[in-house]
């Protein structure tokens, strides 16, 4: 019986590397890698050795005969990939081993950002070179969107952090958490990083949300999925503004995976969420409120929806939640969206071919109604909460070039370029910061590898500006600005959060304030 890859696949391709018969596709070299919903095991070629399951960082691979009822659909999902793509075949051929040049032994580089892009850059740097790597993050806890963006009820995806944790402990890795880069009295500047390192990789993601550009978007009760996800994932300083007072309905603008995650969290029972690492602040509020109805608005038809089939299946599988898909104005009038939600039913409604015209306030000045156009027909949705989930964009870091139109750091093959298009020696951008907010963990891994390969080429060709500074000088610079958190501190925060969770019967209870994190990290040094 073959092994099967299920929904929580992160597409980082660790399984591809260990498969002895090359039966997991698409591989990083094949079309579709990084954009495919999940990777797929060829049921005909699989020899059932289990190497892929052992290597999987997110526990997404199981023998077909051990799958639960909900996941048995993935047997056909895996097999269908090979039926629909007959040009993709298993087996090894034309294996090419890259020639890795020998670099100078005393190179020091910094990676700004510890999400998947930064983590895979670290993995590639440690694996292919002898450089010393300093990992820098503005938060005391590493992980980026793996910690702060993955839905609490998808814990398997967060397993990729186990891989990175081993690298954080490597003798050539230095962790520096709680340090911002840009401007501000305690921030390090881009020029200071360039002065203290031979090369700097910027893996800072795309933390800002795109706007709808409609009247009323600024009302209380109108927020972004970016802020809402950060709020329920315990990111310090996040404010989701998710109070739901009377009608028990939320409207989400967008039909991507993030929108479906938010919809699922809002209608999930607090008892189920209490078994996850969702932030206490979110769990307590959701317990007091009673969100029954979530309406997702898609600008185009269902065939153009941005969610992946796996995410939609997760919504369909929710017990006690009715899923309605609609783009017919006549049917919409029978859904009762122009009045408060029915407290006796839980449902998620997909309205396609729909755009927001205006968000209107209630008597208290908060969000009360959304005016929507569906196939040219105007109608209103009564709601307490509007969440826009229409995409992410990067933010400018003072000292680095920035393309305001695309929201990215201008680059050529991951090399950051100046206004004239010339590469800035030793400066690299990767992941969403470089190419925009598209692609998941697998795509970010491939991009991170490309950035490191560009660095290796530049280092071998003598194109880097070498630093005369020492590691001790950089440590003194950081200590003069803020209280940094090293790996021992990161581990201490992790232990403290898990201990807090055990006391409440949960996997962990995250800290939501930076001073709390720093205090927990500092105790590790005593």
C-alpha positions in Angstrom: 0.0 0.0 0.0 1.5 3.3 -1.1 2.1 6.3 1.1 -0.1 9.4 0.6 0.6 13.1 1.0 -2.3 14.9 2.8 -3.5 18.5 3.2 -0.9 19.8 5.7 1.9 19.4 3.1 4.2 22.3 3.2 5.9 21.6 -0.2 9.4 22.1 1.1 10.5 19.0 -0.8 12.4 17.3 2.0 10.5 14.2 1.0 11.7 14.5 -2.6 15.3 14.5 -1.6 15.1 11.1 0.3 12.8 9.2 -2.1 14.9 6.3 -3.5 12.7 6.0 -6.6 11.9 9.7 -7.3 8.2 9.2 -7.1 7.2 12.5 -5.4 6.3 15.3 -7.8 6.5 18.1 -8.7 10.1 18.3 -7.7 11.9 21.7 -7.4 13.1 21.4 -11.0 9.6 20.7 -12.5 6.8 23.0 -13.5 4.2 23.6 -10.9 6.6 23.4 -7.9 5.8 26.2 -5.5 2.4 26.8 -6.9 1.0 23.3 -6.6 -1.5 22.8 -3.8 0.5 19.8 -2.3 3.2 17.4 -3.5 2.0 14.0 -4.8 3.3 10.5 -4.4 3.0 8.3 -7.5 1.0 5.3 -6.3 2.4 3.0 -9.0 6.1 3.8 -8.5 6.0 4.1 -4.6 7.8 1.2 -2.9 6.3 2.0 0.5 9.7 2.4 2.2 8.5 5.2 4.4 11.6 7.4 3.9 9.4 10.3 2.9 7.2 10.1 6.1 10.4 10.1 8.2 11.7 13.2 6.4 8.4 15.2 6.3 8.8 18.1 8.7 5.0 18.6 9.1 3.8 15.0 9.5 1.7 15.1 6.3 2.6 11.7 4.8 0.9 8.4 5.9 0.3 4.9 4.5 -2.9 4.9 2.6 -4.5 2.2 4.8 -3.9 4.4 7.9 -5.8 7.4 6.7 -8.9 8.6 8.5 -12.1 9.1 6.7 -11.6 12.8 6.1 -8.1 12.3 4.5 -9.0 9.3 2.3 -9.8 11.7 -0.5 -6.1 12.4 -0.8 -5.5 8.8 -2.2 -7.3 10.0 -5.3 -5.8 13.5 -5.2 -2.3 12.0 -5.3 -3.2 9.5 -8.1 -5.0 12.1 -10.2 -1.9 14.2 -10.4 -0.2 11.6 -12.5 -3.3 10.9 -14.6 -3.6 14.6 -15.4 0.2 15.1 -16.0 1.3 12.1 -18.1 4.5 13.8 -19.0 5.7 13.6 -15.3 7.3 10.2 -14.6 9.1 8.7 -11.7 12.7 7.3 -11.6 16.0 9.1 -11.6 17.7 10.3 -14.8 20.2 13.0 -15.8 21.3 13.6 -12.2 23.5 16.7 -12.2 25.7 17.5 -9.1 26.4 21.2 -8.8 29.9 22.4 -8.6 30.3 24.4 -5.4 33.3 26.7 -5.3 35.5 27.0 -2.2 35.0 30.3 -0.5 37.1 32.2 2.0 36.9 30.7 5.4 36.1 33.8 7.5 33.0 35.2 5.7 30.2 36.5 8.0 26.7 37.1 6.7 23.4 38.2 8.3 19.9 37.0 7.5 17.2 39.5 8.4 13.9 37.6 8.9 13.4 34.1 10.3 10.3 33.0 8.3 10.5 30.2 5.7 12.7 32.2 3.3 15.2 33.2 6.0 15.1 29.6 7.4 15.9 28.0 4.1 18.6 30.6 3.4 20.2 29.5 6.7 19.8 25.9 5.8 21.5 26.4 2.4 24.3 28.6 3.8 25.1 26.0 6.5 24.9 23.1 4.1 26.9 24.6 1.2 29.4 27.0 2.8 31.5 27.5 5.8 30.2 31.0 6.5 29.1 32.2 10.0 25.5 33.3 9.9 23.7 35.8 12.2 19.9 35.5 12.2 18.1 38.7 13.0 14.4 39.1 13.8 12.4 42.0 15.1 10.5 39.7 17.4 12.1 37.6 20.2 10.6 34.4 18.7 11.7 33.2 15.3 9.4 31.7 12.6 7.9 34.6 10.8 4.6 33.6 9.2 5.0 29.9 10.3 4.5 31.0 13.9 2.4 34.1 13.2 0.5 33.2 10.0 -0.4 29.5 10.0 -3.9 28.9 11.4 -3.9 27.5 15.0 -5.9 24.5 13.9 -3.2 23.5 11.3 -0.4 22.6 13.8 1.2 20.1 11.3 2.3 22.9 9.0 4.2 24.5 11.9 6.4 21.4 12.1 8.8 22.9 9.6 10.1 25.0 12.5 11.7 21.8 13.9 14.0 21.8 11.0 15.0 25.4 11.5 15.4 24.9 15.3 18.3 22.5 14.6 19.9 25.1 12.4 19.5 27.8 15.1 21.6 25.7 17.4 24.4 25.1 14.8 27.9 26.2 15.9 28.1 28.7 13.0 24.7 30.3 13.7 24.0 33.2 16.0 20.5 34.2 16.9 19.7 37.8 17.6 16.0 38.3 18.3 14.0 41.4 19.3 16.1 43.6 17.0 14.5 45.8 14.4 16.2 47.0 11.2 15.4 50.3 9.6 14.9 53.5 11.6 14.0 54.3 15.2 16.1 54.9 18.3 16.7 51.1 18.9 16.8 49.9 15.3 19.9 48.9 13.4 20.3 50.6 10.1 20.9 49.1 6.7 24.3 50.9 6.6 25.3 49.4 9.9 24.5 45.9 8.8 26.5 46.4 5.6 29.4 47.7 7.7 29.4 44.7 10.0 28.8 41.8 7.6 30.2 40.7 4.3 26.7 40.1 3.0 23.1 40.7 4.2 20.0 38.7 3.1 16.7 40.5 3.5 13.9 37.9 4.0 11.4 40.4 5.6 8.3 39.2 3.9 5.3 41.3 2.9 3.7 42.4 6.2 1.3 45.1 5.0 -2.2 44.5 3.6 -3.7 45.9 0.4 -6.7 48.1 0.8 -10.2 47.9 -0.9 -10.3 51.6 -1.7 -14.0 51.9 -0.8 -15.9 54.4 1.5 -16.2 53.3 5.1 -13.1 51.0 5.0 -11.6 53.0 7.9 -14.6 52.4 10.2 -14.2 50.5 13.6 -15.0 46.9 12.9 -13.3 47.0 9.5 -9.9 45.3 9.6 -7.4 43.4 7.5 -6.8 39.7 7.5 -3.2 40.5 8.2 -4.0 42.2 11.5 -6.7 39.6 12.4 -4.4 36.6 11.8 -1.6 38.3 13.8 -4.1 39.0 16.6 -5.3 35.4 17.0 -1.8 34.1 16.5 -0.5 36.2 19.5 1.8 38.5 17.6 2.8 41.3 20.0 1.0 44.6 19.3 -1.5 43.1 16.8 -5.1 44.5 17.0 -7.7 42.6 15.0 -10.7 44.8 16.1 -13.0 41.8 15.9 -15.8 42.7 18.3 -19.0 41.2 17.1 -22.0 42.6 18.9 -25.4 41.8 17.6 -25.8 40.2 14.2 -23.3 37.3 14.6 -22.1 37.7 11.1 -18.7 38.6 9.5 -18.0 39.5 5.9 -14.6 38.5 4.4 -13.6 40.2 1.2 -11.5 37.7 -0.7 -11.5 33.9 -1.3 -7.8 33.0 -0.8 -6.4 30.5 1.6 -6.0 33.2 4.3 -9.7 34.2 4.0 -10.8 30.5 4.4 -8.5 30.2 7.4 -10.2 33.2 9.0 -13.6 32.0 8.2 -12.9 28.6 9.7 -11.5 30.1 12.9 -14.5 32.5 13.3 -17.1 29.7 13.2 -15.1 27.0 15.0 -16.3 26.1 18.5 -14.2 27.7 21.3 -13.9 24.1 22.7 -12.1 23.0 19.6 -9.9 26.1 19.4 -9.0 25.6 23.1 -7.0 22.5 22.0 -4.8 24.7 19.8 -2.2 27.4 20.4 -4.6 30.2 19.5 -3.9 33.4 21.5 -5.7 33.6 24.8 -7.0 37.1 23.9 -8.7 35.6 20.8 -10.0 32.5 22.6 -11.5 34.6 25.4 -13.3 36.9 22.9 -14.6 34.1 20.7 -16.0 32.4 23.8 -18.0 35.5 24.7 -19.2 36.1 21.1 -21.3 33.9 18.9 -20.3 34.2 15.2 -22.7 32.0 13.2 -22.4 33.4 9.8 -19.4 34.1 7.6 -19.8 35.5 4.1 -16.9 35.4 1.7 -17.0 37.7 -1.3 -15.1 36.7 -4.5 -14.7 39.3 -7.2 -14.8 36.7 -10.0 -16.5 33.3 -10.5 -15.8 30.2 -8.4 -13.5 28.8 -11.1 -11.2 31.7 -10.4 -11.2 31.4 -6.6 -7.8 31.8 -5.1 -8.1 29.1 -2.4 -6.5 25.7 -3.0 -8.7 22.6 -3.1 -7.1 21.4 0.2 -8.2 24.5 2.0 -11.7 24.3 0.6 -12.0 20.6 1.7 -11.0 21.7 5.3 -14.0 24.1 5.3 -16.3 21.5 3.8 -15.3 19.0 6.5 -16.3 21.2 9.4 -19.0 19.4 11.4 -22.2 21.3 11.9 -21.3 24.1 9.4 -23.3 24.5 6.2 -21.4 25.6 3.2 -23.3 27.5 0.5 -21.8 28.6 -2.8 -23.8 31.3 -4.7 -23.5 33.8 -7.5 -27.2 34.1 -8.3 -28.8 37.4 -7.2 -32.2 35.6 -6.9 -30.8 33.0 -4.6 -29.0 35.7 -2.5 -32.3 37.3 -1.6 -33.3 34.0 0.1 -30.2 33.8 2.3 -31.4 36.4 4.8 -28.2 38.4 4.6 -30.1 41.7 5.0 -30.9 40.8 8.6 -29.0 39.4 11.6 -27.8 35.8 11.4 -30.1 32.9 12.4 -28.7 31.8 15.8 -29.8 28.2 15.2 -27.5 27.5 12.2 -23.8 27.8 11.5 -22.8 28.5 7.9 -20.1 29.8 5.5 -21.5 31.5 2.4 -19.4 32.0 -0.7 -20.7 34.9 -2.9 -18.9 35.0 -6.2 -19.0 37.7 -8.9 -19.4 40.2 -6.0 -17.7 43.5 -5.2 -18.0 45.9 -2.2 -19.5 49.3 -3.1 -19.4 50.8 0.4 -19.2 50.0 4.1 -21.8 51.8 6.2 -21.8 52.5 10.0 -24.5 51.5 12.5 -25.9 53.9 15.1 -22.8 53.5 17.3 -20.4 54.4 14.4 -19.1 50.9 13.9 -19.5 48.7 10.9 -23.2 47.9 10.4 -23.8 47.1 6.7 -21.9 46.3 3.5 -23.3 47.4 0.2 -22.4 44.7 -2.4 -22.9 44.3 -6.1 -23.3 40.7 -7.4 -23.7 40.3 -11.1 -24.8 43.9 -11.4 -27.5 43.5 -8.7 -27.2 45.7 -5.6 -27.9 44.2 -2.2 -26.9 44.8 1.5 -25.3 42.5 4.0 -25.9 43.3 7.7 -22.7 42.6 9.6 -20.6 43.5 12.7 -17.2 42.8 11.1 -15.6 43.3 7.7 -12.2 41.7 7.0 -10.3 42.5 3.8 -8.2 39.6 2.5 -7.1 40.9 -0.9 -3.4 40.4 -0.7 -0.2 41.4 1.0 2.5 43.9 0.1 6.0 44.7 1.3 7.0 47.8 3.3 9.9 50.1 2.7 13.0 49.7 4.9 14.9 53.0 5.2 18.2 52.6 3.4 17.0 50.0 0.9 15.6 50.6 -2.5 11.8 50.0 -2.7 9.4 49.7 -5.6 6.2 51.4 -4.4 4.1 50.1 -7.2 4.9 46.4 -6.6 5.7 46.7 -2.9 8.9 44.8 -3.3 12.7 45.3 -3.0 14.0 45.8 -6.6 16.3 42.9 -7.4 17.9 41.0 -10.3 18.2 37.3 -9.5 17.9 38.1 -5.8 20.7 40.7 -6.0 19.3 44.0 -4.7 19.8 46.7 -7.4 20.0 50.5 -7.1 18.0 53.1 -9.0 20.2 52.5 -12.1 19.7 48.7 -12.0 23.2 48.0 -10.8 23.6 45.3 -8.1 24.5 46.6 -4.6 27.4 44.3 -3.5 26.5 41.9 -0.8 22.8 42.8 -0.6 20.2 40.1 -1.4 16.4 40.0 -1.2 14.4 36.8 -1.1 10.9 35.4 -0.7 7.9 37.7 -0.7 10.1 40.8 0.0 11.7 40.2 -3.4 9.0 38.7 -5.7 5.7 39.8 -4.0 3.3 37.9 -1.9 2.8 34.7 -3.9 3.8 31.1 -3.5 4.0 29.1 -0.3 6.8 27.5 1.7 8.0 25.4 -1.2 8.4 28.4 -3.5 10.2 30.3 -0.7 12.6 27.5 -0.3 13.5 27.5 -4.0 13.9 31.3 -3.9 16.1 31.2 -0.8 18.4 28.6 -2.5 18.6 30.9 -5.5 19.7 33.8 -3.3 22.4 31.8 -1.6 23.7 30.6 -5.0 23.9 34.2 -6.1 25.9 35.0 -3.0 28.2 32.0 -3.6 28.9 33.2 -7.1 29.6 36.8 -5.9 31.9 35.6 -3.1 33.8 33.3 -5.4 34.3 36.1 -7.9 35.4 38.6 -5.4 32.4 40.9 -5.8 31.7 41.3 -2.1 32.9 44.3 0.0 34.6 42.6 3.0 33.9 43.9 6.5 36.7 44.9 8.9 34.4 44.5 11.9 34.3 41.6 14.3 31.5 39.6 15.7 32.2 41.1 19.1 31.8 44.6 17.7 28.4 43.7 16.3 27.3 42.2 19.6 28.3 45.5 21.4 26.4 47.5 18.8 23.2 45.5 19.4 23.6 45.5 23.2 23.9 49.3 23.1 20.4 49.6 21.4 18.2 47.0 22.9 18.1 43.7 24.9 18.7 41.0 22.3 17.4 37.4 22.6 19.8 34.7 21.8 19.0 31.0 21.1 19.0 30.2 24.8 16.4 32.9 25.3 14.3 31.5 22.4 14.4 28.1 23.9 13.4 29.6 27.3 10.4 31.3 25.8 9.4 28.1 24.1 9.6 26.2 27.4 7.7 28.9 29.3 4.9 28.9 26.7 4.6 25.1 26.7 4.5 25.1 30.5 1.7 27.7 30.5 -0.2 25.5 28.0 0.2 22.3 30.1 -1.3 24.1 33.1 -4.4 24.7 30.9 -4.5 21.5 29.0 -3.3 23.1 25.8 -0.2 22.7 23.6 1.1 26.1 24.5 -0.1 29.6 25.6 1.8 32.2 23.7 3.1 35.4 25.1 1.5 38.5 23.5 3.8 41.2 24.9 7.5 41.6 24.1 8.5 42.5 27.7 7.0 39.2 28.8 9.1 37.4 26.2 12.3 39.2 27.1 11.7 38.5 30.8 11.2 34.8 30.1 14.4 34.8 27.9 16.4 36.7 30.5 15.5 34.1 33.2 17.4 31.5 31.1 20.7 33.4 31.8 20.3 33.4 35.6 
